[in-house]
C-alpha cells in the first residue's frame, strides 16, 4: 500500500470518528462496521493500531 493510500485511510477514519461524535450516535452499526474495517486494514498494512498511531502523532505535531 502506498503512503498516499495510507493517508487516505487515516483521513477516512478521522472523518468517520468526527461524524460519530457530531451525531452522538456511538451505536450506529454501519459507521462502526466501516471503522472496524479501516482499523483492520490499517493494522494489516502497518502492523500497528491506528488509534495508537494517531494519539502518538498528535503529541509530536502539537
C-alpha positions as CSV (number, residue, x, y, z in Angstrom):
1,X,0.0,0.0,0.0
2,X,1.3,3.4,-0.9
3,X,1.8,6.2,1.6
4,X,-1.0,8.2,-0.2
5,X,-3.4,5.3,0.3
6,X,-2.5,5.1,4.0
7,X,-3.1,8.9,4.3
8,X,-6.5,8.4,2.6
9,X,-7.3,5.6,5.0
10,X,-6.4,7.7,8.0
11,X,-8.4,10.6,6.6
12,X,-11.5,8.4,6.2
13,X,-11.0,7.1,9.8
14,X,-10.9,10.7,11.2
15,X,-13.9,11.7,9.1
16,X,-16.0,8.8,10.4
17,X,-14.9,9.4,14.0
18,X,-16.0,13.1,13.5
19,X,-19.4,12.0,12.1
20,X,-20.0,9.7,15.1
21,X,-19.1,12.4,17.6
22,X,-21.2,15.1,15.9
23,X,-24.3,12.9,15.5
24,X,-23.9,11.5,19.0
25,X,-24.5,8.0,17.6
26,X,-22.0,5.7,19.2
27,X,-24.1,2.7,18.3
28,X,-24.6,3.4,14.6
29,X,-24.0,-0.1,13.1
30,X,-22.9,0.9,9.6
31,X,-20.4,3.5,10.8
32,X,-18.9,1.2,13.4
33,X,-18.5,-1.5,10.7
34,X,-16.7,1.0,8.5
35,X,-14.4,2.0,11.3
36,X,-13.6,-1.6,12.2
37,X,-12.8,-2.3,8.5
38,X,-10.5,0.7,8.4
39,X,-8.8,-0.4,11.7
40,X,-8.3,-3.9,10.4
41,X,-6.9,-2.8,7.0
42,X,-4.5,-0.3,8.7
43,X,-3.3,-3.0,11.1
44,X,-2.9,-5.4,8.3
45,X,-0.8,-2.9,6.3
46,X,1.3,-1.4,9.0
47,X,1.3,-3.8,11.9
48,X,0.2,-1.1,14.4
49,X,-3.1,0.2,15.8
50,X,-4.5,3.3,14.1
51,X,-5.8,4.8,17.3
52,X,-2.4,4.5,19.0
53,X,-0.6,5.9,16.0
54,X,-2.9,8.9,15.8
55,X,-2.6,9.6,19.5
56,X,1.2,9.4,19.4
57,X,1.4,11.5,16.3
58,X,-0.8,14.2,17.8
59,X,1.7,14.7,20.6
60,X,4.5,15.2,18.1
61,X,2.7,17.7,16.0
62,X,1.4,19.9,18.8
